[in-house]
């Protein structure tokens, strides 16, 4: 489809939608935004105001005709206008979660300084705090100049009037026109049916993003703050390992050889640069602190074992065994793990640091057991679970605990383990369902629990499920699978940030300044891989074979 054909199609949709909304003009004029996408710079956003929608679309048509090349673009139409005093708006903005203000703003009645929500958030213009002014005036004014939206000096006082508005929009990606969500926390992203094809594409895109972050030596670019393309300089060996694991998961779905090549480099870096061996023990080292983290050894085993499972190349098995022996040394008589040691003395630095390490360690040991059926590994897991159950660890509602519970019941389908896993998830469902942040581990936790419920039924243990609402679990999974896409840099969102090509198809944390860290991407890949398995579980065998599931 040519871009000019797309404009005509969008115009038809806008006319229909405008009649439905019945509020698509301000003071008798339509307010329309055209965003032109570029690979390596922010979108150019043009504001149009006129009583005639035909006139506006003729101007858009002319603008696109004058472009030297076809490009992706987005058209938004403002509606549901509201005039508010700056003082009142400021109170609201001060106490709205960072980057969660999701309406457009015009600082004048003529809409010369009107900004889409994506322009506001993509340039960090609102910064909540306890008191003061929520607007970052430096970022606002800089962008207004860059975007050529300054018409006279912008003066904002307590009694200044702002016009806030919602938009409905359409994005042309160069091939098809996509309708976008309008209003609320889904605002501005494409509507998705969450088909297996959609999910497979998301997993592939995110895996390719991670692969592109792997350098020639196998080290990742750790991450970015997307608004201003600022690189995160810190590094974390644990997240290196776990992100490599998720890359291999993405390869398993997509069979994109470039992802596997990058994963091999990352595994080599992990084995050579981040692991130190002492006899028949191996330790993942945090280079900045010389710490040995329980979770890092576990993540390394997960990465190596996933590679071995997918490729049948067992070269890393001895290293996994050495890593597991080190974990064994950190397990105490009651089953509890010591979390952090110092290298090279192996002195205890931190008996407990974070709950995630425990479940991650048990999952890793069980994944190793699947390839190396040594009773030592299974006994370690049993001992840990005795401690988890005695200390009611299910109250932590941790996704790693869901994973390892699901794993241990494959070998030991005992009621006490199933009951632990059910309580770990079901006690948190209301919170997970209603949570406004696109927290990626929620999908992992709930889908792992769904998988366990399926096996409970298959084992004729349905009595264990009588007190648990399976329908509520299923609804929560579907809600999170859709809602989590609000953390994906689809092209129609990435276009508003400083370097779109660098961030497209990655996942971000909105309230952390649109942070993209390798583990933010990792958890989303893992969750959607499990979701994909769920929705294709009853697909014909030829479909599953095609998707390599």
C-alpha positions as CSV (number, residue, x, y, z in Angstrom):
1,X,0.0,0.0,0.0
2,X,1.3,3.5,-0.9
3,X,1.4,6.1,1.8
4,X,-1.1,8.3,0.0
5,X,-3.6,5.4,-0.2
6,X,-3.1,5.0,3.5
7,X,-4.0,8.6,4.1
8,X,-7.3,8.2,2.2
9,X,-8.1,5.1,4.2
10,X,-7.3,6.8,7.5
11,X,-9.5,9.8,6.5
12,X,-12.5,7.5,6.0
13,X,-11.9,5.9,9.4
14,X,-11.5,9.3,11.1
15,X,-14.8,10.5,9.6
16,X,-16.6,7.4,10.9
17,X,-15.0,7.6,14.3
18,X,-15.6,11.3,14.5
19,X,-19.3,10.8,14.1
20,X,-19.2,8.2,16.9
21,X,-17.3,10.3,19.3
22,X,-19.3,13.5,18.4
23,X,-16.7,15.6,20.1
24,X,-13.9,15.6,17.5
25,X,-13.6,19.4,17.3
26,X,-12.6,22.3,19.5
27,X,-14.4,25.5,19.1
28,X,-15.7,24.3,15.7
29,X,-12.2,23.1,14.5
30,X,-10.7,19.7,14.0
31,X,-7.4,19.2,15.7
32,X,-5.2,16.7,13.9
33,X,-1.5,15.6,14.4
34,X,0.7,14.1,11.7
35,X,3.8,12.3,13.0
36,X,6.5,11.5,10.5
37,X,8.8,8.6,11.5
38,X,12.6,8.5,11.1
39,X,15.1,5.8,11.9
40,X,17.6,7.7,14.0
41,X,15.8,10.8,15.2
42,X,12.5,11.8,16.9
43,X,9.4,11.9,14.8
44,X,8.4,15.3,13.3
45,X,5.0,16.2,14.6
46,X,2.8,18.7,12.7
47,X,-0.3,20.2,14.1
48,X,-3.3,21.0,11.9
49,X,-6.4,23.0,12.9
50,X,-9.3,23.7,10.6
51,X,-13.1,23.6,10.5
52,X,-12.8,21.3,7.4
53,X,-11.5,17.8,7.9
54,X,-11.2,17.6,4.0
55,X,-8.9,20.6,4.1
56,X,-6.6,19.1,6.8
57,X,-6.3,15.8,4.9
58,X,-5.4,17.6,1.7
59,X,-2.6,19.3,3.6
60,X,-1.4,16.0,5.0
61,X,-1.6,14.5,1.5
62,X,0.5,17.4,0.2
63,X,3.1,17.0,3.0
64,X,3.5,13.4,2.2
65,X,3.8,14.0,-1.5
66,X,6.6,16.4,-0.8
67,X,8.6,13.8,1.2
68,X,11.6,12.6,-0.6
69,X,11.0,9.0,0.5
70,X,8.1,6.9,1.8
71,X,8.1,6.7,5.5
72,X,6.0,5.4,8.4
73,X,3.6,7.9,9.8
74,X,0.9,8.3,12.4
75,X,-2.3,10.4,12.3
76,X,-4.0,11.3,15.6
77,X,-7.3,13.2,16.1
78,X,-7.9,15.0,19.3
79,X,-11.3,14.7,21.1
80,X,-12.8,14.9,24.6
81,X,-11.3,18.4,25.3
82,X,-11.3,19.8,28.7
83,X,-10.1,23.3,29.9
84,X,-8.3,23.3,33.3
85,X,-6.4,25.8,35.3
86,X,-2.7,25.1,35.5
87,X,-2.8,25.0,39.3
88,X,-5.4,22.2,39.2
89,X,-3.6,20.3,36.5
90,X,-0.4,20.6,38.4
91,X,-1.8,19.0,41.5
92,X,-2.9,16.0,39.5
93,X,0.4,15.7,37.6
94,X,2.4,16.0,40.8
95,X,0.7,12.9,42.2
96,X,0.5,10.8,39.0
97,X,2.9,7.9,38.7
98,X,6.0,9.0,36.7
99,X,5.3,8.9,32.9
100,X,1.7,7.7,33.5
101,X,0.0,10.9,32.5
102,X,-1.6,9.8,29.3
103,X,-3.4,12.8,27.8
104,X,-2.4,15.4,25.3
105,X,-1.8,19.0,26.4
106,X,-2.2,22.3,24.7
107,X,-0.7,25.3,26.3
108,X,-2.7,27.8,24.2
109,X,-6.2,27.9,22.8
110,X,-5.0,28.0,19.2
111,X,-3.3,24.6,19.6
112,X,0.0,25.9,18.3
113,X,1.8,24.4,21.4
114,X,-0.4,21.3,21.5
115,X,1.5,18.2,22.3
116,X,0.6,14.5,22.0
117,X,0.9,12.4,25.1
118,X,3.8,10.6,23.4
119,X,5.6,13.9,22.8
120,X,5.2,14.8,26.5
121,X,6.4,11.5,27.9
122,X,9.0,10.9,25.2
123,X,10.8,14.1,26.3
124,X,10.4,13.7,30.1
125,X,8.3,16.8,30.4
126,X,6.4,15.8,33.6
127,X,8.3,14.9,36.7
128,X,6.1,14.1,39.8
129,X,7.2,15.1,43.2
130,X,5.8,16.1,46.6
131,X,5.3,19.7,45.7
132,X,6.3,22.4,43.3
133,X,5.8,22.4,39.5
134,X,5.4,19.1,37.8
135,X,6.5,20.4,34.4
136,X,10.1,20.2,33.5
137,X,10.2,23.6,31.8
138,X,13.7,23.1,30.5
139,X,12.7,19.9,28.6
140,X,9.4,21.4,27.5
141,X,10.9,24.6,26.1
142,X,13.7,22.7,24.4
143,X,11.3,20.4,22.6
144,X,9.0,23.3,21.6
145,X,11.9,25.0,19.9
146,X,13.1,21.8,18.3
147,X,9.6,20.9,17.1
148,X,9.0,24.4,15.8
149,X,5.9,24.7,18.0
150,X,6.9,28.0,19.7
151,X,4.7,30.9,18.8
152,X,5.7,33.7,21.2
153,X,7.1,33.3,24.6
154,X,5.5,30.5,26.6
155,X,4.3,31.8,29.9
156,X,2.6,29.5,32.5
157,X,1.1,30.8,35.7
158,X,-1.2,29.3,38.3
159,X,-4.3,30.7,36.6
160,X,-3.1,29.9,33.0
161,X,-5.6,27.7,31.1
162,X,-4.5,24.4,29.6
163,X,-6.5,22.3,27.2
164,X,-6.2,18.6,27.8
165,X,-7.5,16.0,25.4
166,X,-7.6,12.4,24.3
167,X,-6.7,11.1,20.8
168,X,-7.7,8.3,18.6
169,X,-5.2,7.4,15.9
170,X,-3.9,5.2,13.1
171,X,-0.3,4.2,12.2
172,X,0.9,3.3,8.7
173,X,4.0,1.1,8.9
174,X,4.7,1.2,5.2
175,X,2.5,-1.7,4.4
176,X,-0.7,-1.7,6.4
177,X,-2.8,0.8,8.5
178,X,-3.1,-0.1,12.1
179,X,-5.8,1.2,14.4
180,X,-4.5,2.3,17.8
181,X,-5.9,2.2,21.3
182,X,-7.5,5.4,22.5
183,X,-7.3,6.7,26.1
184,X,-6.3,5.1,29.3
185,X,-3.1,3.1,29.9
186,X,-3.3,1.4,26.5
187,X,-3.3,4.8,24.7
188,X,-1.4,5.0,21.4
189,X,-0.4,1.3,20.9
190,X,-1.8,-1.0,18.2
191,X,-4.7,-3.2,18.9
192,X,-3.6,-6.8,19.1
193,X,-5.7,-10.0,19.1
194,X,-2.9,-11.9,20.8
195,X,-2.8,-14.6,18.2
196,X,0.0,-17.1,18.1
197,X,1.4,-15.2,15.1
198,X,1.4,-11.9,17.1
199,X,3.1,-13.4,20.0
200,X,5.6,-15.2,17.9
201,X,6.5,-11.9,16.3
202,X,6.9,-10.2,19.7
203,X,9.2,-12.9,20.9
204,X,11.3,-12.8,17.8
205,X,11.6,-9.0,17.8
206,X,12.6,-8.9,21.4
207,X,15.1,-11.7,20.9
208,X,16.6,-9.9,17.9
209,X,16.8,-6.7,20.0
210,X,18.9,-8.6,22.6
211,X,21.0,-10.2,19.9
212,X,21.8,-6.7,18.6
213,X,23.0,-5.7,22.0
214,X,25.7,-8.4,22.1
215,X,29.2,-7.2,21.1
216,X,31.9,-9.1,19.3
217,X,33.3,-10.2,22.6
218,X,29.9,-11.5,23.9
219,X,29.2,-8.7,26.4
220,X,25.8,-6.9,26.2
221,X,25.1,-3.3,26.0
222,X,23.4,-3.3,29.4
223,X,20.6,-0.9,28.6
224,X,19.4,2.6,27.8
225,X,17.2,5.4,29.1
226,X,15.2,5.8,25.9
227,X,14.0,9.5,26.2
228,X,17.5,10.9,25.5
229,X,19.3,7.7,24.4
230,X,21.5,7.6,27.5
231,X,23.5,4.3,27.9
232,X,23.3,2.5,31.3
233,X,27.0,2.1,32.3
234,X,26.4,-0.5,35.1
235,X,26.8,-4.2,34.4
236,X,25.4,-7.3,36.1
237,X,26.7,-10.8,35.6
238,X,23.4,-12.4,36.8
239,X,21.4,-10.5,34.3
240,X,23.9,-11.3,31.5
241,X,23.2,-15.0,32.2
242,X,19.5,-14.7,32.5
243,X,19.2,-12.5,29.4
244,X,21.2,-15.1,27.4
245,X,18.7,-17.7,28.6
246,X,15.8,-15.7,27.2
247,X,17.6,-15.2,23.9
248,X,17.8,-18.9,23.5
249,X,14.1,-19.1,24.3
250,X,13.5,-16.6,21.5
251,X,15.6,-18.7,19.1
252,X,13.6,-21.8,20.1
253,X,10.5,-20.0,18.8
254,X,11.9,-18.1,15.8
255,X,14.8,-20.2,14.7
256,X,16.6,-17.0,13.7
257,X,20.2,-18.1,13.4
258,X,21.4,-14.6,14.2
259,X,19.9,-14.9,17.7
260,X,21.7,-18.2,18.3
261,X,25.0,-16.8,17.1
262,X,24.7,-13.9,19.5
263,X,23.7,-16.3,22.3
264,X,26.8,-18.4,21.7
265,X,29.0,-15.3,22.0
266,X,27.2,-14.3,25.3
267,X,27.6,-17.9,26.7
268,X,31.3,-17.8,25.8
269,X,31.7,-14.5,27.6
270,X,29.9,-15.8,30.6
271,X,32.1,-19.0,30.7
272,X,35.4,-17.2,30.2
273,X,35.1,-13.7,31.6
274,X,32.4,-14.0,34.3
275,X,33.1,-17.4,35.8
276,X,36.0,-18.4,38.1
277,X,36.7,-22.1,38.9
278,X,38.2,-23.5,42.1
279,X,38.7,-27.2,41.8
280,X,35.4,-28.8,40.9
281,X,33.5,-25.6,41.9
282,X,32.6,-22.7,39.7
283,X,31.4,-19.2,40.6
284,X,29.8,-16.4,38.6
285,X,31.6,-13.2,39.7
286,X,30.2,-9.7,39.8
287,X,33.3,-7.9,38.4
288,X,32.7,-4.6,40.3
289,X,32.2,-6.1,43.7
290,X,33.8,-9.6,43.6
291,X,30.5,-11.0,44.9
292,X,29.3,-14.5,44.3
293,X,25.5,-14.4,44.1
294,X,23.4,-17.5,44.5
295,X,21.1,-16.2,41.8
296,X,24.0,-15.6,39.3
297,X,25.2,-19.2,39.6
298,X,21.6,-20.3,39.1
299,X,21.1,-18.0,36.1
300,X,24.2,-19.4,34.4
301,X,23.0,-23.0,34.8
302,X,19.7,-22.0,33.3
303,X,21.4,-20.4,30.3
304,X,23.8,-23.3,29.7
305,X,21.2,-25.9,30.2
306,X,18.7,-24.2,27.9
307,X,21.4,-24.0,25.2
308,X,22.2,-27.7,25.7
309,X,18.5,-28.6,25.5
310,X,17.9,-26.7,22.3
311,X,21.0,-27.6,20.5
312,X,21.9,-31.0,22.0
313,X,25.5,-29.7,22.3
314,X,26.4,-30.9,25.8
315,X,29.8,-29.2,26.0
316,X,28.7,-27.0,29.0
317,X,27.5,-29.9,31.2
318,X,30.7,-30.2,33.3
319,X,30.7,-26.4,33.9
320,X,27.0,-26.6,35.0
321,X,27.9,-29.4,37.4
322,X,30.6,-27.3,38.9
323,X,28.3,-24.3,39.3
324,X,25.7,-26.6,40.9
325,X,28.2,-27.9,43.4
326,X,28.9,-24.4,44.5
327,X,25.2,-23.9,45.0
328,X,25.1,-27.1,47.1
329,X,27.9,-25.6,49.3
330,X,25.6,-22.6,49.9
331,X,22.7,-24.8,51.1
332,X,22.5,-25.2,54.9
333,X,21.2,-28.2,56.9
334,X,17.7,-26.8,57.1
335,X,17.5,-26.3,53.4
336,X,18.0,-22.5,53.4
337,X,20.6,-21.0,51.0
338,X,23.3,-18.4,51.8
339,X,22.8,-15.7,49.2
340,X,26.1,-13.9,48.7
341,X,29.8,-14.8,49.2
342,X,33.0,-12.9,48.7
343,X,35.4,-14.0,46.0
344,X,38.0,-15.5,46.3
345,X,37.8,-16.1,50.1
346,X,34.2,-17.6,49.9
347,X,33.4,-15.8,53.1
348,X,29.8,-15.0,53.7
349,X,29.0,-11.5,52.8
350,X,25.2,-11.5,52.9
351,X,23.2,-14.5,54.3
352,X,20.0,-13.1,52.7
353,X,19.7,-10.5,50.0
354,X,16.5,-11.0,47.9
355,X,13.8,-13.7,47.8
356,X,14.3,-14.3,44.0
357,X,17.6,-16.1,44.5
358,X,16.0,-19.1,46.3
359,X,13.5,-20.1,43.7
360,X,15.9,-19.4,40.9
361,X,18.5,-21.7,42.5
362,X,16.1,-24.6,42.8
363,X,14.8,-24.2,39.3
364,X,18.4,-24.3,38.0
365,X,19.2,-27.4,39.9
366,X,16.1,-29.1,38.6
367,X,16.9,-28.1,35.0
368,X,20.3,-29.6,35.5
369,X,18.7,-32.7,36.9
370,X,16.7,-33.1,33.7
371,X,20.0,-33.5,31.8
372,X,22.1,-35.1,34.6
373,X,19.8,-37.3,36.7
374,X,22.0,-37.4,39.7
375,X,20.0,-37.8,42.9
376,X,22.1,-35.2,44.5
377,X,20.4,-32.5,42.5
378,X,16.8,-33.7,43.3
379,X,17.7,-34.1,47.0
380,X,18.9,-30.5,47.0
381,X,15.6,-29.3,45.6
382,X,13.6,-31.4,48.1
383,X,15.6,-30.0,51.0
384,X,15.0,-26.5,49.8
385,X,11.3,-27.1,49.4
386,X,11.1,-28.4,53.0
387,X,12.4,-25.0,54.1
388,X,10.1,-23.1,51.7
389,X,7.0,-24.9,53.0
390,X,8.0,-24.6,56.6
391,X,8.7,-20.9,56.3
392,X,5.6,-20.2,54.1
393,X,7.6,-18.8,51.3
394,X,4.4,-18.9,49.1
395,X,3.5,-15.6,50.8
396,X,6.2,-14.0,48.7
397,X,4.3,-14.6,45.4
398,X,7.5,-14.9,43.5
399,X,7.6,-16.1,39.9
400,X,10.7,-18.1,40.4
401,X,8.9,-20.1,43.1
402,X,6.1,-20.8,40.5
403,X,8.7,-22.0,38.0
404,X,10.5,-24.3,40.4
405,X,7.3,-25.7,41.9
406,X,6.1,-26.5,38.5
407,X,9.4,-28.2,37.8
408,X,9.7,-30.3,41.0
409,X,6.2,-31.6,40.6
410,X,7.2,-33.2,37.3
411,X,9.4,-35.5,39.3
412,X,7.6,-35.5,42.7
413,X,3.9,-34.9,42.1
414,X,3.2,-34.6,45.8
415,X,0.2,-32.7,47.1
416,X,2.3,-30.5,49.4
417,X,4.2,-29.1,46.5
418,X,1.1,-28.5,44.4
419,X,-0.6,-26.7,47.3
420,X,2.5,-24.5,47.8
421,X,2.4,-23.5,44.1
422,X,-1.3,-22.8,44.1
423,X,-1.1,-20.5,47.2
424,X,2.0,-18.7,45.7
425,X,-0.1,-17.5,42.8
426,X,-3.8,-17.3,43.8
427,X,-3.2,-15.1,46.9
428,X,-1.9,-12.4,44.5
429,X,-4.4,-12.6,41.6
430,X,-6.4,-9.5,42.5
431,X,-3.2,-7.4,42.8
432,X,-1.8,-8.7,39.5
433,X,-5.1,-8.2,37.6
434,X,-5.4,-4.6,38.6
435,X,-1.8,-3.5,38.7
436,X,-1.3,-0.4,36.4
437,X,2.4,-1.1,35.8
438,X,3.4,-3.6,33.0
439,X,5.3,-5.7,35.5
440,X,6.7,-8.6,33.3
441,X,7.1,-11.3,36.0
442,X,3.3,-11.4,36.6
443,X,2.8,-13.1,33.3
444,X,5.5,-15.6,34.1
445,X,4.0,-16.4,37.5
446,X,0.5,-16.9,36.3
447,X,1.3,-19.0,33.2
448,X,3.6,-21.2,35.2
449,X,0.7,-21.7,37.7
450,X,-1.7,-22.5,34.8
451,X,0.7,-25.1,33.5
452,X,0.8,-26.7,37.0
453,X,-3.0,-26.7,37.2
454,X,-3.2,-28.6,33.9
455,X,-0.9,-31.3,35.3
456,X,-2.9,-31.4,38.6
457,X,-5.9,-32.3,36.6
458,X,-4.0,-34.7,34.4
459,X,-2.8,-36.5,37.6
460,X,-6.4,-36.9,38.8
461,X,-5.7,-34.5,41.7
462,X,-8.6,-32.1,40.9
463,X,-9.5,-32.0,44.6
464,X,-6.5,-29.7,45.1
465,X,-8.1,-27.1,42.9
466,X,-11.5,-26.9,44.6
467,X,-10.6,-23.8,46.6
468,X,-9.0,-22.0,43.7
469,X,-10.8,-20.0,41.0
470,X,-9.3,-21.3,37.7
471,X,-11.5,-18.9,35.7
472,X,-10.0,-16.0,37.6
473,X,-6.5,-17.2,36.9
474,X,-7.3,-17.5,33.2
475,X,-8.8,-14.0,33.1
476,X,-5.7,-12.6,34.9
477,X,-3.4,-14.3,32.4
478,X,-5.3,-12.8,29.4
479,X,-5.4,-9.4,31.0
480,X,-1.7,-9.4,31.7
481,X,-0.7,-10.8,28.3
482,X,-2.5,-7.9,26.7
483,X,-1.6,-5.2,29.3
484,X,2.1,-6.1,29.2
485,X,2.3,-4.9,25.6
486,X,2.1,-1.3,27.1
487,X,5.8,-1.9,27.9
488,X,6.8,-2.8,24.3
489,X,8.4,-0.2,22.1
490,X,6.2,-0.8,19.1
491,X,7.4,1.4,16.2
492,X,4.4,3.7,16.7
493,X,5.7,4.5,20.2
494,X,9.5,4.3,19.5
495,X,9.2,7.0,16.9
496,X,8.9,9.7,19.6
497,X,12.2,8.9,21.3
498,X,15.7,10.2,20.4
499,X,16.9,7.1,18.6
500,X,14.0,4.9,17.4
501,X,16.0,2.3,15.5
502,X,18.0,1.5,18.7
503,X,15.0,0.7,20.9
504,X,12.2,-0.6,18.6
505,X,10.9,-4.1,19.6
506,X,12.5,-3.8,23.1
507,X,10.6,-3.7,26.4
508,X,10.8,-0.8,28.8
509,X,9.9,0.2,32.4
510,X,7.7,3.3,32.0
511,X,8.0,4.6,35.6
512,X,11.8,4.2,35.5
513,X,12.3,6.8,32.8
514,X,11.5,4.4,30.0
515,X,14.4,2.3,31.0
516,X,15.3,-0.6,28.7
517,X,17.6,-3.0,30.5
518,X,18.5,-6.4,29.1
519,X,16.6,-8.1,32.0
520,X,13.5,-6.0,31.3
521,X,13.5,-7.6,27.8
522,X,14.4,-11.0,29.2
523,X,11.4,-11.4,31.5
524,X,9.0,-10.4,28.8
525,X,10.4,-12.9,26.4
526,X,10.1,-15.7,29.0
527,X,6.5,-14.7,29.9
528,X,5.4,-14.6,26.3
529,X,7.1,-17.9,25.4
530,X,5.1,-19.5,28.1
531,X,2.0,-17.8,27.0
532,X,2.6,-18.9,23.4
533,X,2.9,-22.5,24.7
534,X,-0.4,-22.1,26.5
535,X,-2.4,-20.8,23.5
536,X,-0.9,-23.4,21.1
537,X,-1.1,-26.4,23.5
538,X,-4.0,-27.8,21.6
539,X,-2.9,-26.8,18.1
540,X,-2.5,-29.4,15.4
541,X,0.9,-31.1,15.5
542,X,1.9,-29.6,12.2
543,X,1.5,-26.1,13.6
544,X,3.5,-26.9,16.7
545,X,6.2,-28.4,14.5
546,X,6.3,-25.3,12.4
547,X,6.7,-23.1,15.4
548,X,9.3,-25.5,17.0
549,X,7.3,-25.8,20.2
